[in-house]
């Protein structure tokens, strides 16, 4: 084979590979009825509108406190309806199972479990045998109920389980997380991939504070357990310290450098990398949700479009936008369609 012919074949192969790689871009979205309720919106209407937007996947949560309000008495009506509607629309589901699910207050542990446990501040919840036993029982019921649902393509076990989070800064250790994953694998004969997600800290100050308080290295530990490692990305976050309102933003260059290292760490362990939460809503200091008509200071439509492009340029091919409930709120409450339109514009990137 001549050198010229070899170069032509190689160029064609590389073009085909890069083209097929580009076609693999998938854009998902997370939905939580609870967030719509916080924003005083009719959650079913919001959900149906989101399903009609054309996303490639939707991430839902199995909220334990809602599904099992009394021990052994299960109410799946809310989640059943969401999954049924996703099936009708043909939108694949990533279902989160465990004691943690997307949205505040992070942990959705039923009151009847709280009454029989002593869950102190900063606790590793896996130290409570009663809690872990009941968590595994709940997960078993959920997985067995939905394992035949073809519209569910992936399981997410817990939500940022290795991170200290929520008002009580609880966390879940790696050993128990492994038990949860093994349970899901055992029950799901279809062998759907397991997703684990971790928080990222693009801002240098928040990253420093996290290193002081974190008992582990979540990215490396999570990558050892899952099929797909996912990151949650928030370029600007707000915190209120007494009366002081603080905003932590990462610079464009430092943000890219940091995310590149995170992604490379995951890939070095042979894992595909997703983003399960890309900030597309505000995180205002001291606010659960921003309801004011004035524009927020921690996120804006043009900003999350640029953040999406950055993640995509770094080779992340499955990206879930975080904030669809807020876009709908802006549109219906304040007649501001710019957030919704930005998400629709991102969908054209495929």
C-alpha positions as CSV (number, residue, x, y, z in Angstrom):
1,X,0.0,0.0,0.0
2,X,1.4,3.4,-1.0
3,X,2.0,6.0,1.6
4,X,-0.5,8.3,-0.1
5,X,-3.3,5.7,-0.2
6,X,-2.6,4.9,3.5
7,X,-3.0,8.6,4.4
8,X,-6.2,8.8,2.5
9,X,-7.7,5.8,4.2
10,X,-6.5,7.0,7.6
11,X,-8.1,10.4,7.0
12,X,-11.4,8.9,6.0
13,X,-11.4,6.7,9.1
14,X,-10.7,9.6,11.4
15,X,-13.4,11.7,9.7
16,X,-15.9,8.8,10.0
17,X,-14.9,8.2,13.7
18,X,-15.2,11.9,14.6
19,X,-18.5,12.2,12.8
20,X,-20.0,9.2,14.5
21,X,-18.6,10.5,17.8
22,X,-20.3,13.8,17.3
23,X,-23.6,12.1,16.6
24,X,-23.5,10.5,20.0
25,X,-24.3,13.7,21.8
26,X,-27.3,13.2,24.0
27,X,-29.1,15.9,25.9
28,X,-31.1,15.0,29.0
29,X,-33.0,16.8,31.7
30,X,-33.9,16.2,35.3
31,X,-37.4,16.6,36.6
32,X,-38.7,16.7,40.2
33,X,-42.3,17.3,41.2
34,X,-41.0,18.7,44.5
35,X,-39.2,21.5,42.7
36,X,-42.3,22.5,40.8
37,X,-44.2,22.5,44.1
38,X,-41.5,24.8,45.7
39,X,-42.2,27.1,42.7
40,X,-45.9,26.9,43.2
41,X,-46.5,25.3,39.8
42,X,-48.8,22.4,38.7
43,X,-46.2,19.7,38.4
44,X,-48.0,17.5,36.0
45,X,-48.4,20.3,33.5
46,X,-44.8,21.2,33.8
47,X,-43.7,17.6,33.4
48,X,-45.7,17.1,30.2
49,X,-44.3,20.3,28.7
50,X,-40.8,19.2,29.5
51,X,-41.4,15.8,27.8
52,X,-42.6,17.6,24.7
53,X,-39.4,19.7,24.4
54,X,-37.5,16.9,22.7
55,X,-34.9,15.7,25.2
56,X,-33.1,12.4,24.7
57,X,-33.6,11.3,28.2
58,X,-35.2,12.3,31.5
59,X,-33.8,11.7,35.0
60,X,-36.4,11.0,37.7
61,X,-36.2,10.2,41.4
62,X,-37.9,7.5,43.5
63,X,-38.6,9.6,46.7
64,X,-38.6,7.2,49.6
65,X,-40.5,9.5,52.0
66,X,-43.2,9.9,49.4
67,X,-43.5,6.3,48.3
68,X,-43.3,4.6,51.7
69,X,-44.9,7.2,54.1
70,X,-45.7,4.3,56.5
71,X,-43.6,1.2,56.9
72,X,-44.6,-1.4,54.3
73,X,-47.3,0.7,52.8
74,X,-46.3,1.9,49.3
75,X,-47.7,4.6,47.2
76,X,-46.2,4.7,43.7
77,X,-48.9,6.8,42.0
78,X,-46.7,9.9,41.4
79,X,-43.7,7.9,40.0
80,X,-45.9,5.5,38.1
81,X,-47.6,8.4,36.3
82,X,-44.2,10.0,35.4
83,X,-42.8,6.8,34.0
84,X,-46.1,6.0,32.1
85,X,-46.0,9.5,30.5
86,X,-42.3,9.1,29.6
87,X,-43.2,5.7,28.0
88,X,-46.0,7.3,25.9
89,X,-43.6,10.0,24.7
90,X,-40.8,7.6,24.1
91,X,-38.4,9.4,26.4
92,X,-35.9,7.1,28.0
93,X,-35.6,7.3,31.8
94,X,-32.6,7.3,34.2
95,X,-34.2,6.4,37.5
96,X,-32.5,7.3,40.8
97,X,-33.0,4.8,43.7
98,X,-31.9,4.9,47.3
99,X,-32.3,7.3,50.3
100,X,-31.0,10.3,48.2
101,X,-32.7,11.8,45.2
102,X,-32.4,15.0,43.2
103,X,-33.5,18.2,44.9
104,X,-33.5,19.6,48.4
105,X,-33.3,18.4,51.1
106,X,-31.2,15.7,49.4
107,X,-32.2,12.9,51.7
108,X,-35.8,11.7,51.6
109,X,-35.9,9.4,54.6
110,X,-39.4,8.7,55.9
111,X,-40.4,10.0,59.3
112,X,-41.0,6.5,60.6
113,X,-37.3,5.7,60.0
114,X,-36.1,8.9,61.6
115,X,-38.0,8.0,64.7
116,X,-36.1,4.8,65.2
117,X,-32.6,6.1,64.4
118,X,-30.2,8.7,65.7
119,X,-29.0,10.6,62.7
120,X,-26.6,13.3,64.1
121,X,-25.0,16.1,62.2
122,X,-22.2,14.9,59.7
123,X,-23.0,11.3,60.2
124,X,-22.1,8.5,57.8
125,X,-25.6,7.0,57.5
126,X,-24.3,3.6,56.7
127,X,-23.4,3.3,60.4
128,X,-27.1,2.9,61.2
129,X,-27.9,-0.8,60.7
130,X,-31.7,-0.1,60.9
131,X,-31.5,2.6,58.2
132,X,-29.3,0.5,55.9
133,X,-31.6,-2.5,56.3
134,X,-34.7,-0.4,55.5
135,X,-33.0,1.4,52.6
136,X,-32.1,-1.9,50.9
137,X,-35.7,-3.1,51.4
138,X,-37.0,0.0,49.8
139,X,-34.6,-0.2,46.9
140,X,-35.6,-3.9,46.4
141,X,-39.3,-3.0,46.1
142,X,-38.6,-0.1,43.7
143,X,-36.3,-2.1,41.4
144,X,-38.6,-5.1,41.3
145,X,-41.5,-2.9,40.4
146,X,-39.8,-1.2,37.5
147,X,-37.3,-3.7,36.2
148,X,-39.6,-4.8,33.4
149,X,-40.2,-1.2,32.3
150,X,-38.4,-1.0,29.0
151,X,-38.4,2.9,29.1
152,X,-36.0,2.7,32.0
153,X,-32.6,2.5,30.4
154,X,-30.3,3.2,33.4
155,X,-30.3,3.1,37.2
156,X,-28.7,5.8,39.2
157,X,-27.9,4.6,42.7
158,X,-28.3,7.4,45.2
159,X,-27.5,11.0,44.3
160,X,-24.0,12.3,45.2
161,X,-23.8,9.6,47.9
162,X,-20.2,10.1,48.8
163,X,-20.6,13.8,49.4
164,X,-21.6,15.5,52.7
165,X,-24.8,17.2,51.8
166,X,-28.2,18.4,52.9
167,X,-29.0,20.5,56.1
168,X,-27.3,17.8,58.2
169,X,-24.3,17.2,56.0
170,X,-24.8,13.4,56.0
171,X,-23.0,11.0,53.7
172,X,-22.9,7.4,52.6
173,X,-19.7,5.3,52.7
174,X,-18.3,3.4,49.8
175,X,-18.9,-0.1,51.4
176,X,-22.6,0.4,51.8
177,X,-22.9,2.0,48.4
178,X,-21.3,-1.1,46.9
179,X,-24.0,-3.2,48.7
180,X,-26.7,-1.0,47.1
181,X,-25.2,-1.4,43.6
182,X,-24.8,-5.2,44.0
183,X,-28.5,-5.4,45.0
184,X,-29.6,-3.5,41.9
185,X,-27.4,-5.7,39.7
186,X,-28.8,-8.8,41.2
187,X,-32.4,-7.8,40.8
188,X,-32.2,-6.4,37.3
189,X,-31.7,-9.3,35.0
190,X,-31.5,-7.0,32.0
191,X,-28.2,-5.7,33.3
192,X,-28.9,-2.0,32.7
193,X,-25.9,0.2,33.4
194,X,-25.4,1.7,36.9
195,X,-24.7,5.5,37.1
196,X,-23.0,7.1,40.0
197,X,-22.6,10.9,40.3
198,X,-20.3,13.2,42.2
199,X,-20.2,16.9,42.8
200,X,-17.5,19.0,41.3
201,X,-16.1,22.3,42.6
202,X,-14.9,24.5,39.8
203,X,-14.4,27.5,42.1
204,X,-11.0,27.3,43.8
205,X,-12.2,28.5,47.3
206,X,-15.1,26.0,47.4
207,X,-12.7,23.3,46.2
208,X,-10.3,24.1,49.1
209,X,-13.1,24.1,51.7
210,X,-14.3,20.7,50.3
211,X,-10.9,19.2,50.7
212,X,-10.9,20.3,54.4
213,X,-14.3,18.6,55.1
214,X,-14.5,15.6,52.7
215,X,-13.7,12.2,54.3
216,X,-13.0,10.6,51.0
217,X,-12.1,11.1,47.3
218,X,-15.5,10.7,45.7
219,X,-14.4,10.6,42.0
220,X,-11.9,7.8,42.3
221,X,-14.1,5.8,44.7
222,X,-17.3,6.2,42.6
223,X,-15.4,5.2,39.4
224,X,-14.5,1.9,41.0
225,X,-18.1,0.9,41.6
226,X,-20.1,2.1,38.6
227,X,-20.5,1.6,34.9
228,X,-20.9,5.3,34.1
229,X,-19.4,8.1,36.2
230,X,-21.4,11.3,36.2
231,X,-20.5,14.8,37.4
232,X,-22.6,17.6,38.6
233,X,-21.4,21.0,37.4
234,X,-22.3,24.4,38.9
235,X,-20.1,27.2,37.6
236,X,-21.6,29.8,40.0
237,X,-23.1,29.1,43.4
238,X,-24.4,31.4,46.2
239,X,-24.1,31.0,49.9
240,X,-25.4,33.1,52.7
241,X,-23.1,33.5,55.8
242,X,-25.2,35.3,58.4
243,X,-26.2,38.5,56.6
244,X,-23.5,38.3,54.1
245,X,-24.4,37.0,50.6
246,X,-21.6,35.4,48.8
247,X,-21.2,34.2,45.2
248,X,-18.5,31.8,44.1
249,X,-17.8,31.8,40.4
250,X,-15.1,29.9,38.5
251,X,-13.2,31.7,35.8
252,X,-13.5,30.3,32.3
253,X,-9.9,29.1,32.0
254,X,-9.7,27.6,35.5
255,X,-13.1,26.0,35.1
256,X,-12.0,24.3,31.9
257,X,-8.7,23.2,33.4
258,X,-10.4,21.8,36.5
259,X,-13.1,19.9,34.6
260,X,-10.5,18.5,32.3
261,X,-8.7,16.9,35.2
262,X,-11.9,15.5,36.7
263,X,-12.9,14.0,33.4
264,X,-9.4,12.6,32.7
265,X,-9.4,11.0,36.2
266,X,-12.6,9.1,35.4
267,X,-11.5,8.1,32.0
268,X,-8.2,6.8,33.3
269,X,-10.3,4.2,35.1
270,X,-12.0,3.2,31.8
271,X,-15.3,4.9,32.6
272,X,-17.7,6.8,30.4
273,X,-18.3,10.3,31.8
274,X,-21.7,12.0,31.8
275,X,-23.0,15.2,33.4
276,X,-26.1,14.5,35.3
277,X,-26.5,18.1,36.4
278,X,-25.4,21.1,34.4
279,X,-26.5,24.3,36.1
280,X,-29.3,26.0,34.1
281,X,-31.0,27.7,37.0
282,X,-29.9,30.1,39.7
283,X,-28.4,29.2,43.0
284,X,-29.0,32.5,44.8
285,X,-27.5,33.0,48.3
286,X,-29.9,32.0,51.0
287,X,-32.8,31.0,48.7
288,X,-34.2,27.6,48.1
289,X,-35.7,28.8,44.8
290,X,-35.5,32.2,43.2
291,X,-39.0,33.5,42.6
292,X,-38.4,37.2,42.0
293,X,-39.1,38.8,38.7
294,X,-35.7,40.4,38.6
295,X,-33.0,38.4,36.9
296,X,-30.9,36.2,39.2
297,X,-27.2,36.8,39.7
298,X,-25.9,33.3,39.6
299,X,-27.2,32.0,36.3
300,X,-28.6,33.3,33.0
301,X,-29.5,31.7,29.7
302,X,-26.5,32.8,27.7
303,X,-24.3,31.5,30.5
304,X,-25.6,27.9,30.7
305,X,-25.5,27.7,26.9
306,X,-21.8,28.5,27.0
307,X,-21.2,26.0,29.9
308,X,-23.0,23.4,27.8
309,X,-20.7,24.0,24.8
310,X,-17.6,23.8,27.1
311,X,-18.6,20.4,28.5
312,X,-19.4,19.2,25.0
313,X,-16.0,20.4,23.7
314,X,-14.4,18.4,26.5
315,X,-15.9,15.3,25.1
316,X,-18.8,14.8,27.5
317,X,-21.5,13.3,25.2
318,X,-24.4,12.9,27.6
319,X,-25.4,16.1,29.4
320,X,-28.5,16.6,31.6
321,X,-29.6,20.2,32.1
322,X,-30.6,21.1,35.6
323,X,-33.4,23.6,36.0
324,X,-36.3,22.8,33.7
325,X,-38.9,23.5,36.5
326,X,-37.4,27.1,36.8
327,X,-37.6,27.7,33.0
328,X,-41.3,26.9,33.1
329,X,-41.7,29.2,36.2
330,X,-40.0,32.1,34.4
331,X,-42.2,31.5,31.4
332,X,-45.6,31.2,33.1
333,X,-45.1,33.5,36.1
334,X,-42.9,36.3,34.6
335,X,-43.6,35.9,30.9
336,X,-39.9,35.3,30.3
337,X,-39.2,32.6,27.7
338,X,-35.5,33.3,27.4
339,X,-34.6,30.3,29.7
340,X,-36.8,27.9,27.8
341,X,-35.6,29.2,24.5
342,X,-32.0,28.7,25.5
343,X,-32.7,25.1,26.3
344,X,-34.4,24.6,22.9
345,X,-31.4,26.2,21.2
346,X,-29.1,23.7,23.0
347,X,-31.2,20.9,21.7
348,X,-30.4,22.0,18.2
349,X,-26.7,21.3,19.0
350,X,-27.2,17.6,18.3
